[in-house]
């Protein structure tokens, strides 16, 4: 690589502008966080139309922000969830939002979680882009798929996420009801320690 390389020349010619534009990134991330947080009423409305018992609430902990929907009979901190980072969120970068079923507080060998994962694996969620299981706190997980120019119509992107959450609710609620009604819930760890 030499100083004559066109990319290096471009940077040298425009470095002040490049640095000024790069400094806007935290503002962009804040705007995306606000957009995701603003999805709560739409999520709640859509899920209430499917299930009049649903409780939707904003949850924060462990560096993550979440909108979680659950039935009153389910243990706290377990439900269909949209999650994003408190400090970084980028739909195309290394910190995209997540959606799936968030499950915190179980210990290794939790029979309720094992049953839930088994039932979800039988649902074929992988064909819809989910990983089952996807980690300790995520028995079901996927990343929303924005178009490359999603910011031109952010409301359409949010509505697509709301639609995915509604579809997931319909599919996994029977599995969650079965898991929570037929097994003894294990003691919970701190929810703030999970991401």
N, C-alpha and C positions, 0 to 999 in steps of 0.2 A: 504494500500500500504506500503510495506517495502523495505528496501534496498536490500533484497534478490530477489525481483521481477526481472525476466529475462530482461524485457525491461529497467529497471533502471540500471541493471548490464551492459547491452549492451551500454547504453549511457555513463556510467562511464568509460568503457573500451575504447570507441571511441570518447569521447567528443571533443577532439581537432579537429579530422577529421570532425565530424558533424558540428561543428561551422565554420570550414573553408569552407565546402561545402555550408552551409547556407549563408555565406557571398557573394556567387556568384549570389544569386537571383537577385539583382539589375542589374547585367550584362545580365542575362537571359531576364529580362523584357525589357531592352534597345534593345536587339537583336530582340525581338518580335515586339516592336514598329517600329524598322527599317524595318522589314519584312512587316508589315502592310502598312507603308508609301510607301514602294516600289511597292505596288500593284496598285498605281495610273495609270501608263501607261497601264497596262492590263485592268483595269476597263474602262478607256477612250476608248481604242481600241475596246473592246467588245461592249460598248454602242454606239459608233459611227457607228459600223456596223449595228446596229438596227435603229439608228436615227441620221441623219447627222447634226441635230441642237443641239445635246447635248453639254453642257458645263460642264466639270469636273474640279474641283479645290480643293485644299487642304485648309481646314478651321481649325482654332484653336480658342478656347474660352472656358472660364469657367472650365478649368481643363481637357478639352477633345480635342482630335485631330480627324479630320474628313476628309474623301474624299467624296465630295458631287457632285452629277450629277443632272443637271436640264436643263430645256428648257429655252431659253432667255425670253420667255413670262411669266415665273413663277416669283413670288416675290423672292427676294434674301433670302438666308438662308432657303430655302425649296427645298427638293429634295431627291432622292434616295441616301442613305448615309451608309458608313462604318465608325464606330466611335470606339475609344479606349481611355483609360485614359492616360493623359500626364505623370503621376507619377507611375501608376500601371496598368499592363495588364497581365492577366494570363488566357489562353484559358480554363483551368479547374478550376480555383480558384474563388475567390470572385469578380474579376474584368475582366470578359471575354469581348471581343469586342462585338459590337452590329451592326446589319444591319437592315435597314428598310427605312421608309420615315421620315426624320427629318423635323420638322415644328416649327420654333421658331418665336416669335414676335406677335402671335395672342392674342387677349384679350378674356375673357370669352364670350361665345355666338357668336364667329366669325362664320358667316354663311358659309363662304368658307370652313372652317375646318369641320364644321358639315356635309356639303354636301359630302366632301371628305371621312370622316369616314363612312358615310352611304353607299356610293358607294363601299368602300373597304370591308365593312362587307358583302355586297352582293356577293363579289368575292370568298368567301370561303377560304380566306387566312389562317384561323386558321388550316385548314387541312394540310397546308404546314409548320406549326410550328410557325406562326406569331400570335401575340396578336394584336387585333384591337378593340378599341384603347389601347395603352399601357402606356399612361401618357401624360402630358401636351405637351411635345415637340416631342412625338413619337406617331402619330396616327397609325403607323404600325411598329412592332418591333419583332425581333427574335435574338437569339444568334447563331453564327456559331457553328456547331457541329464537333469538331475535333475528330479524332480517338484517342485512348489513347496513341498512339505513333506517333502523327502527326509530330513531329520534325524530324523523319527519312526522310520524304519527305515534307518539308514545302511548296514547290512549288505546290504540289497537293492540299494542304489545301487552299492555296491562290486561286488556280484555281476554287476550289469548291465555295469559297466565291464570286468570280467574276461571276460564273454561277448563283448563287442565286440572286446577284444584277441585272444581265441581265434579269432573269426570273421575278423579281419584277418590273423592269422597264416596261416590256411589259404589265404586268397586271395592274399596277396602273397609268400609264401615261394618259390613257383616263379619269380616274376619276379626276386626277389633272388638266388636261386641262379644263374639265367641271367646276370644282370648281373655278378655277382662272378666267374663262371667264364669268361666270354667276353671280358672287357675287362681291361685293365691298370689297377690301382688307382692313382689320382693321389696324389702326396704329400699328407700330412695337415697341415692347419693346427691350431692349438691348439684342443682341444675346449672348453676353458673359455671361449673367446671367443664361443661360439654359445649361443643361448637358444631 
